């Protein structure tokens, strides 16, 4: 005769701490729990509301510059190190953990237009409107850990002055000794040479941004003031492909996890994601800004990117979403010129016209610090319930709501009205034209004028 007994391991119901609630075992039979879905729906509503209640994205501001912050660069070798360049010619190394300046790099006589760091984290390259390129030695980690900032002023390892007009941007090759500067043309430099090892030119307009591909070190993309996006291959003597749009592209960012894709921050308030192998059509159009998008940077995960705009807001987009996931703003923040994701994708840093750098959480309601196992479990449960019922109207409304400053809200409404009027005008024109004479054009192709190879 077999006797069934109830046996439970002490590990299953022993409390971790005396203050913890006693674990209770539930019978999940649907016949006994007839209100299960109704209860879960209420929990999903509460989870969505709590996420809004605890949304405190702003962590702090870092001041010290005396003019607008024009560019930033992460240190690939140090998680809490960040470099910023200002229109006053000053370059600073920041300790993000303590939000303080660790080191100054004075030397530029005009605005610093671009900074970048070598992959090994040893060399800092800067360029500015004084037509000079400077190489600096980056302080060691021990300097970052000291409480007092270094009193010794670093001297440039090398200083290259060109007769061409001022430089506009600089970027370093991944796992290599080359770096590229953008200005009147694209120059390719080596650490050990005082003259460019190669130069590319396509047209006569100023090149305003340059980015190396993280997957293929010999590929780089640039944008110019003639509204073009050009892809270069260092193994070839001439540029590879050129895309001309209706408005200018201010910045470009490659997706680190899908290196064939890049996203362009455009003057028409939108961002456009392209596949470098097919530039005739955008993969996705990212909308929501109401003024020119000035800078863009991808998360190390490649699943989202952050943008900074002339409309004084910072937005976070998913890589394949048409609208932003988050919008960050403060009353004192002015036009945002540069943005960066932190190396661990936990924080976002923005630099603006009001001389400050601001530190934000990538997830607005995320709890900082160490979470207890039961806190982590509760958080995961709330996320799961919220995702299960996110299609229902009330949950969707709460999740999608974002507080907007009044100028942004009014500008968004005006922009929406103008787009609807333009669409009505186009529909009427098509209705009064010969059939087939005005074919409908996709939004992803509308802003592209032509591609040149």
N, C-alpha and C positions, 0 to 999 in steps of 0.2 A: 504494500500500500504506500502510495507516494503522497506526502503531505507538502502542500505549498505554504510557505511562510513568507511574511514580508520582512525583508532585510535591507537595511540601508547602511551605506558606508558613512562613518562619522565625518569623512571629508566633505560629504555632500551637504550637510546641514550645520557644520560647525561654523560659528561666526568668526570672521577675521579679527574683529575688535569687539570689545564689550559694548561699544556704542552702536554697533551695526544692528539692523533689524534682523529678527529671527527669520530664517528662510522657511517658506511655506510651500508645500507641494500641492500642485493643482491638477485636477483632472480636466484634460482638454477635450473631452468628448463633446461634440457640437450639440448633442441632444440635451446636455446639462447646461451648456453655455449658449443660450439662444440669443443673447444680446452682444455676442462677441464682436461682430463687425461694427455695431453702433458704438461700443466702448472704444474700439480701435480708432474709429473716425474722430471721436472727441479727443483722443490722445494725439492724433495727427494735427488737429487744430491747435491744441495746446503747444505741441512741439514747434509748429510754425510761428506761433505768437511768442514763445519763449526765445526763439532765435532772434526775433526783432528786438525783444526787450534787452537781450545781452549783446546786441551788436554795438561794439565800441571799437571801431577799427583804428582810430588814431592813437598812436603810442606816444609820440613826442616829436618836437622840432629840434633841429641842430643848427644853431646860428654861429656866425663867425665871418662869413664872407661880407664884403661891403658893397657888392654889386650882384647882378643877376647870376644865378647858377646856370651855366650854359651846357655843361656836359658832365657825365659821370662814367666811371668804369669800375667793374668788380675785380677783385684779386682772386684768380682761380685757385690760388694756393692757400688762401686764408679766408675763412667763412665770414669773419666779422670785419674785414678790411674793405673800405670803399674809398675811391678817389673821386674828387669833384674839382672841376675847373670853373672859374668865374670870369665875368667880363672885366674884372679889375686886374687880370693877369696872375691871380693867385691860384695855386693848386694845393689842395689839402688832402691828407690821409685821415680818414675817420675811423674810430672804433665804434662800431654799431652797438656793441653790447653795452657800452657805457655812454654812448652818445657824446663823444668828445673828440677834439682834434688831437691827433698823435704827432703829425709832422706837417711842416709847410714846405712847399717847393716853389720859391719865388724865382723869377727870371724872365718871364715874358713881359714885353713892353706894351702889349695890347691885350685884347680879349683872348682867352683860351677857348679855342673852337673845338678841340677834340683831345681826349685822353684814352689810352688803351694800355693793357698790361700783357706781357708775354705769358705764354701758357705755364711756364715754370715759376711764375710769380716773382722774378728777379728784376726785370727791366720794366720801367714805366716810360711810355712814349707820349709826348704831348706836342701839339701844334697850335699855332695861334695866328691872329690877324697881323702880327709883326713879321710874317713870312719866314718864320723859323720853326725848325723841328728840333726838339730837345729829348735826349735820352737820360733817364735818371736811374740810380740804383735804389731799389725799394728797401726800407729798413727791415730788419729781421723780426721774427715773431717775439723775441724778448723785448723789443722796443714797444710792441703793441701791448704787452702785458704790464708795462710799468705804469705807475699812476701819473707821473709828470710827463708832459710832452717834451720831446727832445729839444734842447736848446741849441744844438748844432744845426746850422742851416745847410742843407745838402747842396752840393754843386753838381751841375749837369755832367754826365759822363761824356756827352758829345753834344755839339750845337751846330746844326746845319742851317744856313741862311740861303734862301733862294731869291732870285730876282723876279720870279713870277708874282702875280697878285696873291693875296693872303690865302692861307690854307683854311679849309672849311670842316674837314673831318679826318680821322685817322682810325685804322683798325689793324690788329695784329693777326698774323696767320696762326692757325691752330697747329700746335706741335711743330713749329718751324722758327726760323730766324728772320723771316721776312715780315715787313709791315707795309701798308699802303696808305698814302695820303691823298686827299681829294682837294682840288682847287681849280685852277685853270685846266688841269689835266689830272689823270690818275698816275701817280708815281709809285713805283715799287722799290723799297729800300731794303738794305741789309744792315744788320747791327754793326758790321765791321767796315762799312764803306761810307764815305762822306758824300757820294753822289748816287742818285737813283740807278739801280741796276736795269730798270726797264721803265718805259713810259707809254701810256695808252692815251689816245685822243680820238674822239668821234664827235665832230661838231666843234663849235667855238664857245659853247655856253659853260658856265661854271658848274662843276660837280659839287654837290652839297652833302652827300653821304656815301659811305662805302662800308661794306660788310663782307668778310670772308665766310665761306661755307664751312660749317663745323665738320661735315663728313668728308668732303673732298677739298683738301687745303689749297689746291691750285685754282679753285673757282671763287670768284668774288662778284658781287653785284653792287652797282652804284645807281644813284639817282641824280639828275641834273636839273638846272633851272629851265631847260627847254622842254620840260614835262616828260622826259624820257627815263626809262629804267634800262640799264645796260648790264648784260652778263659778260664777264671777261673770263678767259682761260689763260693762265700764265704760261702754259705750254705752247700757246699759239702766239704769233706775232701781231695779231689783230683781234679786236673785240669779236665775241661770238654772236650775240643777238641783241637787238634793241627793240624796246617796246615804247611807243609814244601814246600817252594818255591825254585827256582833255585838260587836266589840271596837274599841278606839280606834286611830286612825291617828296616829302620832307625827310623820311627815314625808312629804313628797311631792316627787317629782322628775319633770320633764317630759323626754321623750326629745328631744334637740336635733335629731336627724335625722328624726324622725317626730313632729312637734309635736302631733299629735292624740292621742298616747299618753302616759300617765303611769303611774308606779309608786308605790304607797303602802307605806310601812313600818309594819307593824301590831304591836299588842301581843301577838298570838297567835303570835309567833315566825316569821311568814311575811311575804312581800312579795307584793302583788297588782298585776299590770299591767292597766290598763283602757284602753279606747278611749273618749275623752270623748264620742263621739257615741252610744255604747251602754254605759250603765253598769249594765245589768241582769245582766251576766255578765263575769267577769274573763277577759282574754285568756290569762293564764298565772299560775300560783301558784308562787312561788319558795320552796322549803323548805330547811331544814338548820339554821337557828339553833335554840337550845334555850331562849332567853329573848327578851324584848321587843326588837324592832328599833327603835333609837333614831333613826338618821339614814340617809339614802340620797343618793347623787349619781351622775349619769350621766357616762360618759366622753364627751369631745367627739366621738368617732366614733359614738356612739349604739348601739354594738354590745354594750356591757356596762355594768354599774353596780356600785358598791361600797356595802356596808352595814356599819354598826357597831351592835353589839348590847350589851345588858345582860349577856350571858354572857361578856364580855371578849374577844371575837374580832372580827376584820374579815374579811368574805368578799367575793369577787368573783364575780358572776353574769353569764352571757351573757343578753342581753335576752330571749331566747325559751327559756331553759333552766330546768328545774324544780329543778335542784340546782347548788350553787356550783362554780365552777371552781377557786378557791383559798381557803384559810383561813389567816389570819395571826394569830399570838398570841405573846406573850412572858410570862415568869413574872411580871414586875413590872407589866404593863399591867392596869389595872383597867377598870371599866365604860366603854365607849366611847360618848361622847355626840355626836360629830360626825365626819364623814368627808368627804373631797374627793378628786376626781381632779385631777391637775395639768393645765395648759392644753394640754400636748402628749400627754396620755394615757399618759405613760411612768411616772409615779409616782402613789402613793396616799399621802395624808396623813390621819392619824387623831389626834383629840384625846380624851383620856380623863380619868377622875376622879383620876388620880395626878399631875395638873398638867403632864404632858408632852405634846408633839406628837411623833409618830413618822412617819418617812419610810420608805416601802416601795416596792419595785419592783412595777409592775403585772404584769410577767411574772417569776416567781420566779427562773428560771434564765437570764434574759437577761444577756448580757455587756455591761457598761457600757464606754463609751469608743468609740474609732474602731476599726472592724473592717477588716482587710485584705480585699481581694476574694476571696482563696481561703478565708478564714475565713467570710465571708458565704456563699460557695458551699457550703461544707461544712455550715453550719448549715441552709441551705435544703434540702440533700439529706437530712439527717437528719429534718427535719420532714416531707418528702414520703414517705420510707420509713415513718416512724412512722404517718402518716395512712393509708397504703395497707394496713397490717396492724393497725390499731387495733381491728378487729372480732374478732381472735383472742383467746382467753381470757387467755393469759399476758401479752400486750402490754396488753390492757385492764386487767388487774389492777394492773399496775405504774403505768400512767398515772393510774388513778383513785385510787390510794392516797394518803391524806393523814394525816399524824401528828396526832392529836388529844390535847389535854390530858386527863388522866384524868377530871376532873369533867365535861368536855364529853362524853366518850365514855360515861360512865355515865348522864348526863342524856339523851343521844340514845337509848340502849338502853331507858331507862325510858319515854321519850316514845313510842318505837315500840311497846313492850308495851301501853301505854294505848290507842294508836290501834287496835291489833289487837283488843283486848278490846272496844272500842267498836264496831268493825265486826262482830264476832261477835254482840254483843248486838242490833245493828240487824238483822242477817240473821235471827236467831231470831225477833225480833218481827215481821218481815215474813212469815216462814214461817207464823206462827200468827195472821195477820190475814187479813181477807177479801181476795181477789185485787183488786189495783188500789187498795186503800185506803192503801197506803204506797209511793208511787212512789219510785224511786231518784232522788236529787238529785246533780247534778254537784258536784265539789269546787269548781269555779269559781263556783258559785251558792250554795253552802251557807252561806257566811259573810255573805251579803247579806240584810238584812231587807226593805228596800223602797227604791224610788226615788221622789222627789217632784219634780215639775216646776212 
